[in-house]
Amino acid sequence: MIKLDGVVKSYQNFVAVNGLSLHVPEGTVFGFLGPNGAGKTTTIRMITGILEQDEGDLRIFGHTYRKNRNEILNRLGYVPDRPFLYGKLTANELLRFLGSLRRLPTEVVKRRGQGLLEQFQLGEFGNQLIERFSHGMRQKLVLAAALLHEPDLLIVDEPMVGLDPRAAKQVKQLILDFAKSGKSVFMSTHTLEVAAQLCDQVGIIHKGRLVANESIPALTERIEANDGDLEAVFMALTKDQRNEEMREVIPQ
Ligand SMILES: Nc1ncnc2c1ncn2[C@@H]1O[C@H](COP(=O)(O)OP(=O)(O)OP(=O)(O)O)[C@@H](O)[C@H]1O
């Protein structure tokens, strides 16, 4: 579903994503983990077609954005880390607006929109202005909006940030329900705990490079071997990377 091969992205002279290769097959919940500034959002912006890579190959559903942008976007749902929601619209108005952008028939938008709001425990707030929504309600509304066109792939940037435990539990369940139907999810997160609960596979990015790509059991084993200390695992992985860089600089 997602295939990156040697992808590079720089901002002016700063290389934010440096030769990233990864593969997310169908029916997978893929967790993209890394510390602040590691390159997660930059990668997600390339996967969602907002940014174009400087180098390398990036394919979604086997397509490139250059050739088949609409084919990709028609099948992709995206929840950004800081979504902009116009507060003067009601939830229903937002869904109708997005439905019209996607050229979905009015009846379909009405039926699906109502179903999604109910599924997200927002059914009774459809006619309420978004400016009156809590952070958790907004996050769920953004997820509902991303699913309106029934995408095959959902990209979510930091889905749990700022959510109280109840809203976080609901959002996690929604992601799991989506994945159960054989679709794929690519989500970035800071926390291994979130990844362990939701994901099948985890990629760890550090300073723009993929330093680990493994299943949750393999990663958990690695963390347990470090007395349950994720920080220690990060340190170990990035130390390995430095060693590799050193080997490139000083051939042995
Ligand atoms: N528009 C930009 N111009 C210049 N540098 C940028 C820009 N966007 C991101 N960067 C830099 O690129 C690096 C990667 O940023 P990115 O937002 O992709 O990281 P991230 O892993 O999502 O971080 P966080 O977890 O803090 O959101 C950071 O060092 C950041 O400062």
The ligand as a Gaussian input file, in Angstrom:
#p B3LYP/6-31G(d) Opt

LIG

0 1
 N        9.132000      23.954000       6.887000
 C       10.296000      23.655000       7.471000
 N       11.396000      24.410000       7.255000
 C       12.579000      24.108000       7.827000
 N       12.772000      23.047000       8.639000
 C       11.714000      22.252000       8.890000
 C       10.423000      22.516000       8.330000
 N        9.571000      21.545000       8.745000
 C       10.298000      20.732000       9.542000
 N       11.572000      21.150000       9.624000
 C       12.653000      20.502000      10.374000
 O       12.787000      19.168000       9.890000
 C       12.999000      18.262000      10.958000
 C       11.930000      17.186000      10.930000
 O       10.679000      17.804000      11.260000
 P        9.334000      16.968000      11.355000
 O        8.245000      17.946000      11.677000
 O        9.196000      16.129000      10.153000
 O        9.652000      16.034000      12.614000
 P        8.668000      15.191000      13.547000
 O        9.335000      13.874000      13.752000
 O        7.291000      15.195000      13.002000
 O        8.733000      16.031000      14.889000
 P        7.623000      16.262000      16.036000
 O        7.457000      14.957000      16.704000
 O        8.283000      17.288000      16.906000
 O        6.374000      16.773000      15.367000
 C       13.024000      19.099000      12.243000
 O       14.360000      19.355000      12.579000
 C       12.309000      20.364000      11.850000
 O       12.811000      21.460000      12.591000

